[in-house]
Amino acid sequence: MPLKIIICGAGIGGLSAAGYLRAKHDVTVLERGELDFTVNDYGLSVVSNSFNLLEKAGIKSENLDLAIMTHLWLRGPNNEEVRTTHFDTRARFGGAPSVLVKRAKLQKELLRFATDAEFPGSPAKIFQNTKVTRVDPLAGKVWTEDGQTFEGDLIVGADGIYSVVRSAVLGEEISSSIRTYDTLTFMAQLSVEDLQSDPSFAFLSDPTTQAGLCSAHANSGPHIHQRILTYHTSPRGLQVVGYTSEKEFTEKFNSSKTAIIRDIPISRVEEDFGPEFAEGFVNLFRHSQIDAWRIRDVAPLDRWFSGKALLIGDAAHAVTPHAGQGCNVTIEDAEALGYLLKDVESPDAIPEILQKFMALRKDRVDFVTRRSHELGHLQTEEDKTKEPITSEDFARKIYTYQGVEKALNAPNNPAMGSMKLAS
């Protein structure tokens, strides 16, 4: 008999999980808002470790309006070339490409994965504007703001960093596991045509030929940890992101209980980045609305599950964006859960599967978190005592991932130990 699975959240993690799980089970997705793919749209990297999983599942590249990553450019604060690196995971590892895409395009394609008759199994049922307010992990029950009650064999918490399901699993306040770092990003969008007035950015002007990410760091002084990233989000567009300290925005973030503050004046970007970076970099922010995004993550959790409830993605292990792996490890979670549950017909088997899932996933996610902290200069005192993770070690361990079936068959598979303990 198919399991009855309730997924809280219809973001990238929730819809990915719905797509993988619907092949064998009865899936219901509860989304607190409306699936409006024009709101909070921004660019992200879908690297080979997750893109190969999506390709195997039947996601269509032509629906994503993507740019294929071929290069990483390291520039000085005056836009002088420091190093140019070829970044083509197809050539380097013989697998899938890594791509740059708008979140809305990816989320819309994942909705098709979850609901279209083209894919195996019964389409997932999507409830929009259905805000989850309470979860009982032991009973497998979910209550929503509009008075509905849902009951299932498994509740999957894919409800993001402010996870109601995590609060129920841990028995603590929603915000207690969230960490901030006095760091934000100013974010803006621009078109390829917007670059044409500045020939120093010619290397970014033809993403159909070469596309990727440009990183420029401040050299010295109080701005030493500032950096500006510019990367493609489609064959026609780019996103520019400036990392800096929160300053007066700390109080605004806290008082408004939000992680995004809209319509930042360009003068504020000039104030932070003008002293150290060339005018050309500051000008990249002039082509659209500028928003401030707070950098946060979730402290490592000792458990991701309780009773009939399991956390995945940002609800379990939100990471800072510096390693570009947030959505990727979330998609890996979804694929792993779908695989581990594919032959399960009885709810009695679920506790063992949840233990196995966490054993397979936690060390890998912790590795990504540590690398992200290193890149963002956010290490804990304990992490500072460890040997830094090299870019080569990170690439070989993360980008070459081929899914949970191969991970299960790998030497020193951590899940084997957990299964012996459980038996």
Secondary structure, DSSP 8 states (H G I E B T S, - for coil): ---EEEEE--SHHHHHHHHHHTTTSEEEEE-SS---TTSS--EEEE-HHHHHHHHHHT--GGGTT-EE--EEEEE-TTS-EEEEEE--HHHHHSS---EEEEHHHHHHHHHHHHH-TTSSSS--EEE-S--EEEEETTTTEEEETTS-EEE-SEEEE---SS-HHHHHHHTS-GGGGEEEEEEEEEEEEEETGGGTT-GGGGGGS-TTT--EEEEEE--SGGGTT-EEEEEESSSSEEEEEEEEE-TTHHHHHHHHT-SEE----HHHHHHHHTTTS-HHHHHGGGGS--EEEEEEEE---S-SEETTEEE-THHHH---GGGS-HHHHHHHHHHHHHHHTTT--SGGGHHHHHHHHHHHHHHHHHHHHHHHHHHTT---HHHHTS----HHHHIIIIIT---HHHHHTSTT-HHHHHHHHH-
